[in-house]
Amino acid sequence: MDFDSLLNKGINYVKSRFQADSNHTASDGESGADGVSYPNAVEVLKQFFAQYNCKFQIDADDEDKPRGFDRYYFDFQGGHFVAYANRHGGVEVLYPRILDIPARYIDIVRSVCNTCNFTEYRFKYSYENMEKDGEVTVHISYYADVMTVQLLAESLVACFQAQRSYNDRLKNALEDARDEGTLDVERTFSDRKRELFLIRNQELRHGQLPPANLEFEHDKSFNLGYLLECMLGRSDIELSRLQVVNDGGLTKYDASDCTLEDVNLAAFIVNEKADSPSFCSSVATAVATYHTPMSENANDNYALTITMREAGVTDHSAFFRVVVALDHGDANMRNSIAATAGDKTPLAITFLMGYDYSSAEQMRAEAEYMWKDALIKVKEEKTDELTEEQQLLLNVTDTDIAYNMYWGRRYMLSNRYFEAIAHFENVYRSTRHRFFSVSKEATKQLLQAVYCLGFCYCELCLFEKAFYYLNMVKSTGDIHHAMEYVNVLANSGDLRVFKEIETIVDDVRQQFPDDDDLPEHVQKLLSFLKRRHGYSLIEFGKLDEAEKVFKSLLDDPTSQDYAVSELAYIQK
């Protein structure tokens, strides 16, 4: 492939950027921004070729190049270069074909070019698909308004350094692709970026409230019975009394008026009959007392307080802040790792609820459309256009499963964890008994639903339920499953966290005995485990050991802020 072919695609760019003024009068030199007169690019190149004894060829009258430019092909220190020299000013230098690689790696080449262009200001990196040869080739170029022989020599040497830097980045990207099992590492990392962000947010810090925000949109109702079932792990609860205070005054209900399943909390604050999202009350507070069928005393009731406050509207939804708090007397009822008979702290969950004005039929139609669209894109080999929700639908064969997987994933990625739980539980309950008789794809689908359930329960700080699900997927080989399992153990103060961290670290060391060979994602995993280890040491009173762990993380950019925060807590 000659140099002319390599430059054909860049001619229009060069013309638009460096087209000489037809009325410009040639001179011996041009003045730079500092007022100093510099020789023009043509003169510099001639001096450079003579000083460094470079072989060169010039196309001064080539019709393909812009008027007022000379094109030079020359060799320098074993490298082949092309220069477009403006007879009145600067020069564009191309270092072509710094790398040739099979075309199947084009996604990785593109990703590395994007990274280099973003992080390096001096050079421009581009790639070209050589379809005839079945290869992808990479070029480096730069432009200089002012040029001297010394600056040109230094820039050409820097091209070799840039070539080595690109090759190193590409090597690391190929290793990441091997570890991730995909050639499009850039897309894979992008798809999982938010999930990693949410996992990091679950790393509780001492002196802070646990992250329990929840954006909740339910299809027309917020079922009080289901809320209690999630919080307490029991479905045999019966309503004794319910009192609601809102802008309309005080309303009282007793067991003869309704059951827990009949209570739609959204109706106390949202104007459900309006044509557009609106509120019937700015604030509403509901106090429910309830009991179990096995209560020895008919007056042995437990209390639940729910406060709702409007938080704005969109075109299709009305949002309000919800705080749900259990009386401390419920501690021996609730199903949580932290629950003890002597626990005097109320269990509270805070989230943002959204009343969706679209119908259940519209939601089902959307899920079915996205499911069918995903199958069509796969058939047409357009998998790069799939959304995160659609990627979970590829192996689904049942309409109801597709509906629940789609909305569950969508709500989870939007922080609507409570509603996501309902959908993922539907998937789990309908497929778990067929675990050993379904295909590998269906098994992966079930395990993903299980992981999402554990993730959502961890966000609600219902750690025992989170542990129940995440314990099933901790050994699947997915790094996010293992990280979330460690999160649950650490956040709940479970003693098993130390053994689990030790096991994971040992597995990593067996695969990567040399620290210099650690891929970036493995380094981040080890940093995560150190943070969780230090946090757990504090929980169990090992402050001196925790201090050593966090001091060792002060030089880690991904852990520095966290380490400083925990060290400050230790000093209190």
C-alpha positions as CSV (number, residue, x, y, z in Angstrom):
1,M,0.0,0.0,0.0
2,D,1.7,3.3,-1.1
3,F,1.6,6.6,0.7
4,D,-0.8,8.1,-1.9
5,S,-3.5,5.6,-1.1
6,L,-3.2,6.3,2.6
7,L,-3.7,10.0,2.2
8,N,-6.6,10.0,-0.2
9,K,-9.2,9.9,2.6
10,G,-7.6,12.8,4.4
11,I,-7.3,15.2,1.5
12,N,-10.7,16.9,2.1
13,Y,-9.8,17.4,5.7
14,V,-6.4,18.9,4.8
15,K,-8.0,21.2,2.2
16,S,-10.6,22.5,4.6
17,R,-8.1,23.1,7.4
18,F,-5.1,24.4,5.6
19,Q,-6.4,25.9,2.2
20,A,-4.0,28.7,1.4
21,D,-5.4,32.2,0.6
22,S,-5.1,32.6,-3.2
23,N,-4.2,36.3,-2.6
24,H,-1.5,35.5,-0.1
25,T,1.9,36.7,-1.2
26,A,4.9,34.4,-0.6
27,S,7.6,35.6,1.8
28,D,10.7,34.3,3.2
29,G,9.2,33.8,6.7
30,E,6.1,34.0,8.9
31,S,5.7,35.7,12.2
32,G,4.5,33.6,15.2
33,A,2.3,34.7,18.0
34,D,5.4,36.1,19.8
35,G,6.2,38.4,16.9
36,V,9.4,36.4,16.1
37,S,9.9,35.6,12.4
38,Y,10.1,31.9,11.6
39,P,11.0,30.3,8.2
40,N,8.0,28.7,6.4
41,A,7.5,25.0,6.4
42,V,9.0,24.3,3.0
43,E,12.3,26.0,4.0
44,V,12.3,24.1,7.3
45,L,11.8,20.7,5.6
46,K,14.7,21.4,3.2
47,Q,17.0,22.3,6.0
48,F,15.8,19.3,8.0
49,F,16.5,16.9,5.1
50,A,19.9,18.3,4.6
51,Q,20.9,18.3,8.3
52,Y,19.7,14.8,9.0
53,N,20.6,13.4,5.6
54,C,17.0,12.1,5.0
55,K,15.9,10.5,1.8
56,F,12.8,12.3,0.5
57,Q,10.5,12.7,-2.5
58,I,8.3,15.7,-3.3
59,D,5.0,16.0,-5.2
60,A,4.8,19.7,-5.8
61,D,2.3,19.6,-8.6
62,D,0.0,16.8,-7.5
63,E,-3.6,17.6,-8.4
64,D,-5.0,15.8,-5.3
65,K,-3.4,18.2,-2.9
66,P,-4.6,21.7,-2.0
67,R,-3.1,24.7,-3.8
68,G,-0.2,26.2,-2.0
69,F,1.0,23.0,-0.5
70,D,3.9,20.6,-1.2
71,R,3.7,16.9,-0.3
72,Y,6.9,15.3,1.0
73,Y,7.6,11.6,1.5
74,F,10.6,11.0,3.7
75,D,12.4,8.6,6.1
76,F,13.6,9.4,9.6
77,Q,15.3,7.0,11.9
78,G,13.7,4.0,10.2
79,G,10.2,5.5,10.1
80,H,8.3,6.5,7.0
81,F,6.6,9.9,7.2
82,V,4.5,12.2,4.9
83,A,4.4,16.0,5.3
84,Y,1.9,18.5,3.8
85,A,3.9,21.7,3.9
86,N,2.2,25.1,3.4
87,R,4.4,27.3,1.4
88,H,3.3,30.2,3.6
89,G,2.9,28.7,7.0
90,G,2.5,25.4,8.9
91,V,2.9,21.7,8.2
92,E,0.7,18.6,8.7
93,V,2.8,15.5,9.4
94,L,1.5,11.9,9.0
95,Y,3.1,8.8,10.5
96,P,1.1,6.2,8.7
97,R,0.6,2.5,9.4
98,I,2.1,2.4,12.9
99,L,0.2,-0.9,13.4
100,D,-1.6,-3.5,11.3
101,I,-4.0,-5.9,13.0
102,P,-6.7,-8.3,11.8
103,A,-10.0,-6.6,11.1
104,R,-11.9,-8.6,13.8
105,Y,-10.2,-6.4,16.4
106,I,-11.6,-3.1,14.9
107,D,-13.7,-2.4,18.0
108,I,-10.7,-2.6,20.3
109,V,-8.6,-0.4,17.9
110,R,-11.4,2.2,17.8
111,S,-11.6,2.2,21.6
112,V,-7.9,2.7,22.0
113,C,-7.9,5.5,19.4
114,N,-10.7,7.2,21.3
115,T,-8.8,6.9,24.6
116,C,-5.6,8.3,23.1
117,N,-7.4,11.2,21.3
118,F,-9.1,12.1,24.6
119,T,-5.9,11.9,26.8
120,E,-3.2,13.2,24.5
121,Y,-3.4,16.7,23.1
122,R,-0.4,16.6,20.7
123,F,-1.2,13.8,18.3
124,K,-4.4,12.7,16.4
125,Y,-4.9,8.9,16.2
126,S,-7.0,7.4,13.4
127,Y,-7.7,4.0,12.0
128,E,-8.6,2.7,8.6
129,N,-10.3,-0.6,7.7
130,M,-8.3,-2.1,4.9
131,E,-11.1,-4.4,3.7
132,K,-9.1,-5.8,0.8
133,D,-6.3,-7.0,3.1
134,G,-8.7,-8.0,6.0
135,E,-6.8,-5.7,8.3
136,V,-7.1,-2.5,10.3
137,T,-4.3,0.0,10.2
138,V,-3.6,2.9,12.6
139,H,-2.1,6.3,11.7
140,I,-0.7,9.1,13.8
141,S,-0.7,12.8,12.7
142,Y,-0.1,16.3,14.1
143,Y,-0.1,19.9,12.9
144,A,2.2,22.7,13.7
145,D,1.7,26.4,12.8
146,V,5.3,27.3,13.6
147,M,8.2,25.0,12.7
148,T,11.9,24.9,13.2
149,V,14.4,22.1,12.4
150,Q,14.8,21.3,16.1
151,L,11.0,21.3,16.8
152,L,10.4,19.0,13.8
153,A,13.1,16.5,14.9
154,E,11.7,16.5,18.5
155,S,8.1,15.9,17.1
156,L,9.2,13.0,14.9
157,V,11.0,11.4,17.8
158,A,7.8,11.9,19.9
159,C,5.9,10.0,17.2
160,F,7.9,6.9,18.0
161,Q,7.0,7.3,21.7
162,A,3.4,7.8,20.8
163,Q,3.5,4.6,18.7
164,R,4.9,2.6,21.7
165,S,2.3,4.1,24.0
166,Y,-0.5,3.1,21.6
167,N,0.9,-0.4,21.3
168,D,1.0,-0.7,25.1
169,R,-2.6,0.5,25.4
170,L,-3.7,-1.9,22.7
171,K,-2.0,-4.8,24.5
172,N,-3.8,-4.0,27.7
173,A,-7.1,-3.7,25.9
174,L,-6.7,-7.1,24.2
175,E,-6.0,-8.6,27.6
176,D,-9.2,-7.0,29.0
177,A,-11.1,-8.3,26.0
178,R,-9.9,-11.8,26.8
179,D,-10.9,-11.5,30.5
180,E,-14.3,-10.0,29.6
181,G,-15.0,-12.5,26.8
182,T,-15.8,-9.8,24.2
183,L,-14.0,-7.9,21.5
184,D,-16.0,-4.7,22.1
185,V,-14.6,-3.9,25.5
186,E,-15.6,-0.2,25.2
187,R,-19.3,-1.1,24.9
188,T,-19.1,-3.8,27.6
189,F,-17.6,-1.4,30.1
190,S,-20.1,1.3,29.1
191,D,-23.0,-1.0,29.7
192,R,-21.8,-2.0,33.1
193,K,-20.6,1.4,34.2
194,R,-23.8,2.4,36.1
195,E,-23.9,-1.0,37.7
196,L,-20.4,-0.6,39.1
197,F,-21.3,2.9,40.2
198,L,-24.2,1.6,42.2
199,I,-22.1,-1.1,43.8
200,R,-19.6,1.5,44.9
201,N,-22.5,3.5,46.4
202,Q,-23.4,0.5,48.6
203,E,-20.0,0.8,50.5
204,L,-21.3,2.3,53.7
205,R,-19.1,4.8,55.5
206,H,-19.1,5.2,59.3
207,G,-20.8,8.3,60.4
208,Q,-23.1,8.3,57.4
209,L,-26.7,7.1,56.9
210,P,-26.9,3.9,54.8
211,P,-27.9,4.6,51.2
212,A,-31.6,3.6,51.1
213,N,-33.1,6.0,48.6
214,L,-35.7,4.4,46.3
215,E,-37.4,5.8,43.3
216,F,-40.7,3.9,43.1
217,E,-43.3,3.8,40.3
218,H,-46.1,1.3,40.7
219,D,-48.9,0.4,38.4
220,K,-51.6,2.5,40.0
221,S,-51.2,1.3,43.6
222,F,-48.8,1.0,46.5
223,N,-49.8,-2.1,48.3
224,L,-49.2,-1.8,52.1
225,G,-49.4,-5.5,52.6
226,Y,-46.6,-6.2,50.1
227,L,-44.5,-3.4,51.8
228,L,-44.8,-5.1,55.2
229,E,-44.0,-8.5,53.7
230,C,-40.8,-7.1,52.2
231,M,-39.7,-5.4,55.4
232,L,-40.7,-8.2,57.9
233,G,-40.4,-11.2,55.7
234,R,-43.9,-12.3,56.7
235,S,-47.2,-12.6,54.8
236,D,-49.5,-13.5,57.7
237,I,-49.9,-10.0,59.0
238,E,-53.4,-8.6,59.6
239,L,-54.5,-4.9,59.9
240,S,-55.9,-3.7,63.2
241,R,-56.4,0.0,62.5
242,L,-55.3,2.7,60.1
243,Q,-55.3,6.5,60.5
244,V,-54.4,8.9,57.7
245,V,-53.8,12.6,58.0
246,N,-53.6,14.8,54.8
247,D,-54.9,18.1,53.5
248,G,-58.3,16.6,53.6
249,G,-58.2,16.0,57.4
250,L,-58.2,12.8,59.5
251,T,-59.5,9.5,58.1
252,K,-59.8,6.3,60.2
253,Y,-60.2,2.7,59.1
254,D,-60.5,-0.5,61.0
255,A,-60.2,-4.2,60.1
256,S,-63.9,-4.3,59.0
257,D,-63.2,-1.5,56.4
258,C,-60.2,-3.0,54.6
259,T,-57.2,-5.3,54.7
260,L,-53.6,-4.5,54.2
261,E,-53.8,-5.5,50.6
262,D,-56.6,-3.0,50.0
263,V,-54.6,0.0,51.2
264,N,-53.3,2.1,48.3
265,L,-51.0,4.7,49.8
266,A,-50.7,6.6,46.6
267,A,-54.4,7.6,46.9
268,F,-53.7,9.6,50.0
269,I,-51.4,12.1,48.2
270,V,-51.8,11.7,44.4
271,N,-54.8,12.9,42.5
272,E,-55.5,9.6,40.7
273,K,-58.5,10.8,38.6
274,A,-56.7,13.8,37.1
275,D,-55.9,13.9,33.4
276,S,-52.3,14.9,34.2
277,P,-50.0,14.3,37.1
278,S,-51.0,16.3,40.2
279,F,-51.4,16.0,44.0
280,C,-54.5,16.0,46.3
281,S,-52.3,16.7,49.3
282,S,-48.8,18.2,49.9
283,V,-48.1,15.9,52.9
284,A,-49.8,12.8,54.1
285,T,-49.1,10.6,57.2
286,A,-50.4,7.1,57.7
287,V,-50.2,5.2,61.0
288,A,-51.1,1.5,60.8
289,T,-51.3,-0.9,63.7
290,Y,-51.3,-4.6,62.9
291,H,-51.0,-8.1,64.4
292,T,-50.3,-11.7,63.6
293,P,-52.9,-14.5,63.8
294,M,-50.7,-16.1,66.5
295,S,-50.7,-13.1,68.8
296,E,-51.5,-14.2,72.4
297,N,-53.1,-10.9,73.3
298,A,-55.7,-9.2,71.0
299,N,-54.2,-5.9,71.9
300,D,-50.7,-7.0,71.1
301,N,-50.3,-4.7,68.1
302,Y,-47.3,-3.4,66.2
303,A,-47.0,0.1,64.7
304,L,-45.9,1.3,61.3
305,T,-45.6,5.0,60.3
306,I,-45.5,6.2,56.7
307,T,-44.9,9.8,55.8
308,M,-45.4,11.0,52.2
309,R,-44.4,14.4,50.9
310,E,-44.8,15.7,47.3
311,A,-41.6,15.9,45.3
312,G,-42.6,17.2,41.9
313,V,-44.2,16.0,38.6
314,T,-43.2,15.1,35.1
315,D,-45.3,14.7,32.0
316,H,-46.4,11.2,33.0
317,S,-45.7,10.8,36.7
318,A,-46.3,12.4,40.1
319,F,-43.4,11.8,42.6
320,F,-43.5,12.0,46.4
321,R,-40.9,11.3,49.1
322,V,-41.8,8.3,51.3
323,V,-40.4,7.4,54.8
324,V,-41.5,4.1,56.3
325,A,-40.6,3.5,59.9
326,L,-41.3,0.5,62.1
327,D,-41.7,0.8,65.9
328,H,-38.7,-0.6,67.8
329,G,-41.1,-3.2,69.3
330,D,-41.1,-4.9,65.9
331,A,-37.5,-5.8,66.1
332,N,-38.2,-9.4,67.1
333,M,-40.5,-9.8,64.1
334,R,-38.6,-8.4,61.2
335,N,-36.5,-10.7,59.1
336,S,-33.1,-9.0,59.1
337,I,-29.5,-10.0,60.0
338,A,-29.2,-7.0,62.3
339,A,-32.5,-7.7,64.1
340,T,-32.2,-8.6,67.8
341,A,-34.7,-8.6,70.6
342,G,-32.8,-5.7,72.2
343,D,-32.7,-3.6,69.1
344,K,-34.1,-0.1,69.9
345,T,-33.5,1.5,66.6
346,P,-36.5,1.8,64.3
347,L,-36.2,0.1,60.9
348,A,-36.7,2.9,58.3
349,I,-36.7,2.9,54.5
350,T,-36.7,6.1,52.5
351,F,-37.5,6.3,48.8
352,L,-39.1,8.3,46.0
353,M,-42.4,6.9,44.8
354,G,-43.7,7.7,41.4
355,Y,-47.4,7.4,40.5
356,D,-47.4,6.5,36.8
357,Y,-50.4,7.7,34.8
358,S,-49.9,5.1,32.0
359,S,-52.0,1.9,32.2
360,A,-50.8,-1.6,32.9
361,E,-51.7,-2.5,29.3
362,Q,-49.4,0.2,28.0
363,M,-46.6,-1.1,30.1
364,R,-47.1,-4.7,28.9
365,A,-47.2,-3.5,25.3
366,E,-43.9,-1.6,25.7
367,A,-42.2,-4.7,27.2
368,E,-43.5,-6.9,24.3
369,Y,-42.3,-4.4,21.7
370,M,-38.8,-4.1,23.2
371,W,-38.6,-7.9,23.4
372,K,-39.6,-8.4,19.8
373,D,-37.3,-5.6,18.7
374,A,-34.4,-7.3,20.5
375,L,-35.0,-10.5,18.6
376,I,-35.1,-8.7,15.3
377,K,-31.9,-6.8,16.0
378,V,-30.1,-10.1,16.8
379,K,-31.5,-11.7,13.6
380,E,-30.2,-8.7,11.6
381,E,-26.8,-8.8,13.5
382,K,-27.4,-5.4,15.1
383,T,-26.6,-6.4,18.7
384,D,-24.7,-3.2,19.3
385,E,-28.0,-1.4,19.2
386,L,-29.5,-3.4,22.1
387,T,-30.4,-1.6,25.3
388,E,-29.4,-3.0,28.7
389,E,-32.9,-4.1,29.3
390,Q,-33.1,-5.8,25.9
391,Q,-29.9,-7.8,26.5
392,L,-31.8,-9.7,29.3
393,L,-34.5,-10.7,26.9
394,L,-32.5,-12.5,24.2
395,N,-33.0,-16.0,25.7
396,V,-36.5,-15.4,27.0
397,T,-39.3,-17.6,25.4
398,D,-42.2,-16.7,27.7
399,T,-44.2,-13.4,27.4
400,D,-44.6,-13.0,31.2
401,I,-40.9,-13.7,31.9
402,A,-40.0,-11.1,29.2
403,Y,-42.4,-8.5,30.9
404,N,-41.0,-9.0,34.3
405,M,-37.3,-9.1,33.3
406,Y,-37.7,-5.9,31.2
407,W,-39.5,-3.8,33.8
408,G,-37.4,-5.3,36.7
409,R,-34.2,-4.4,35.0
410,R,-35.5,-1.0,33.9
411,Y,-36.6,-0.1,37.5
412,M,-33.4,-1.4,39.0
413,L,-31.2,0.8,36.7
414,S,-33.5,3.8,37.6
415,N,-33.1,3.1,41.4
416,R,-36.7,1.9,41.6
417,Y,-35.6,-1.1,43.7
418,F,-38.9,-1.9,45.5
419,E,-40.8,-2.3,42.2
420,A,-37.9,-4.2,40.7
421,I,-38.1,-6.7,43.5
422,A,-41.7,-7.6,42.6
423,H,-40.8,-8.3,39.0
424,F,-37.6,-10.3,39.7
425,E,-39.4,-12.4,42.3
426,N,-42.0,-13.3,39.7
427,V,-39.2,-14.6,37.5
428,Y,-37.5,-16.5,40.3
429,R,-40.6,-18.2,41.7
430,S,-41.8,-19.3,38.2
431,T,-38.4,-20.8,37.1
432,R,-36.5,-22.0,40.2
433,H,-38.2,-25.4,40.3
434,R,-37.1,-26.0,36.7
435,F,-33.5,-25.0,37.4
436,F,-31.9,-28.4,36.5
437,S,-34.1,-29.1,33.5
438,V,-33.8,-25.8,31.6
439,S,-31.2,-24.7,29.0
440,K,-27.9,-23.0,29.9
441,E,-29.3,-19.7,28.6
442,A,-32.4,-20.1,30.9
443,T,-30.1,-20.9,33.8
444,K,-28.1,-17.7,33.2
445,Q,-31.4,-15.8,33.0
446,L,-32.5,-17.1,36.4
447,L,-29.1,-16.4,38.0
448,Q,-29.2,-12.9,36.7
449,A,-32.7,-12.4,38.3
450,V,-31.4,-13.8,41.5
451,Y,-28.4,-11.4,41.5
452,C,-30.7,-8.5,40.8
453,L,-33.0,-9.5,43.7
454,G,-30.0,-9.6,46.1
455,F,-28.8,-6.2,44.8
456,C,-32.2,-4.6,45.3
457,Y,-32.7,-6.0,48.8
458,C,-29.2,-4.7,49.7
459,E,-30.2,-1.2,48.6
460,L,-33.1,-1.4,51.0
461,C,-30.8,-2.6,53.8
462,L,-32.8,-5.9,54.1
463,F,-29.5,-7.8,54.3
464,E,-30.8,-11.2,55.3
465,K,-32.9,-11.4,52.2
466,A,-30.1,-10.0,50.1
467,F,-27.8,-12.7,51.5
468,Y,-30.3,-15.4,50.7
469,Y,-30.2,-14.6,47.0
470,L,-26.5,-13.5,46.6
471,N,-25.3,-16.6,48.3
472,M,-26.6,-18.5,45.3
473,V,-24.5,-16.5,42.7
474,K,-21.3,-15.7,44.6
475,S,-19.4,-18.4,42.8
476,T,-20.7,-18.0,39.3
477,G,-17.4,-16.4,38.2
478,D,-19.0,-12.9,37.6
479,I,-17.0,-10.3,39.4
480,H,-20.0,-8.2,40.2
481,H,-21.8,-11.1,41.9
482,A,-18.8,-11.6,44.1
483,M,-18.5,-7.9,44.9
484,E,-22.2,-7.6,45.8
485,Y,-21.9,-10.6,48.1
486,V,-19.0,-9.0,49.9
487,N,-21.0,-5.8,50.2
488,V,-23.9,-7.5,52.0
489,L,-21.6,-9.3,54.4
490,A,-19.7,-6.1,55.2
491,N,-22.7,-3.8,55.4
492,S,-24.6,-6.2,57.7
493,G,-21.6,-6.8,60.1
494,D,-21.4,-10.5,59.2
495,L,-18.3,-12.2,60.5
496,R,-18.0,-14.3,57.3
497,V,-16.8,-11.2,55.4
498,F,-13.2,-11.8,56.5
499,K,-13.1,-15.4,55.2
500,E,-14.8,-14.5,52.0
501,I,-12.4,-11.6,51.2
502,E,-9.5,-13.9,52.0
503,T,-10.8,-16.6,49.6
504,I,-11.3,-14.1,46.8
505,V,-7.8,-12.6,47.2
506,D,-6.2,-16.1,47.3
507,D,-8.0,-16.9,44.0
508,V,-6.7,-13.7,42.4
509,R,-3.1,-14.4,43.6
510,Q,-3.2,-17.9,42.1
511,Q,-4.1,-16.4,38.7
512,F,-1.9,-13.4,38.9
513,P,1.1,-14.1,41.2
514,D,3.0,-11.0,39.9
515,D,1.5,-7.6,40.8
516,D,2.9,-6.1,37.6
517,D,0.7,-8.4,35.5
518,L,-2.6,-7.4,37.2
519,P,-5.2,-6.1,34.7
520,E,-6.9,-2.9,35.7
521,H,-10.2,-4.5,36.6
522,V,-8.4,-6.9,38.9
523,Q,-6.6,-4.0,40.6
524,K,-9.9,-2.3,41.2
525,L,-11.3,-5.5,42.7
526,L,-8.4,-5.8,45.1
527,S,-8.9,-2.1,46.1
528,F,-12.6,-2.8,46.7
529,L,-11.7,-5.8,48.9
530,K,-9.3,-3.7,50.9
531,R,-11.9,-1.1,51.6
532,R,-14.4,-3.6,52.6
533,H,-11.8,-5.4,54.9
534,G,-10.9,-2.1,56.6
535,Y,-14.6,-1.2,57.1
536,S,-15.3,-4.6,58.7
537,L,-12.3,-4.3,61.0
538,I,-13.8,-1.1,62.3
539,E,-17.1,-2.8,62.8
540,F,-15.5,-5.5,65.0
541,G,-13.4,-3.0,67.0
542,K,-10.0,-3.7,65.3
543,L,-9.2,0.0,64.9
544,D,-5.4,-0.4,64.8
545,E,-5.5,-3.0,62.0
546,A,-8.1,-0.9,60.1
547,E,-5.9,2.2,60.3
548,K,-3.1,0.3,58.7
549,V,-5.3,-0.9,55.9
550,F,-6.7,2.6,55.1
551,K,-3.2,4.2,55.3
552,S,-2.1,1.7,52.6
553,L,-4.9,3.0,50.4
554,L,-4.0,6.7,50.6
555,D,-1.9,6.4,47.4
556,D,-4.7,4.6,45.5
557,P,-6.7,7.2,43.5
558,T,-9.8,5.0,43.5
559,S,-9.7,4.6,47.3
560,Q,-8.1,7.8,48.6
561,D,-11.3,9.7,49.5
562,Y,-12.8,6.7,51.1
563,A,-9.7,6.0,53.1
564,V,-9.5,9.6,54.4
565,S,-13.1,9.4,55.5
566,E,-12.6,6.2,57.4
567,L,-9.3,7.4,59.0
568,A,-11.1,10.5,60.2
569,Y,-13.8,8.3,61.8
570,I,-11.2,6.2,63.6
571,Q,-9.6,9.3,65.1
572,K,-13.0,10.4,66.7
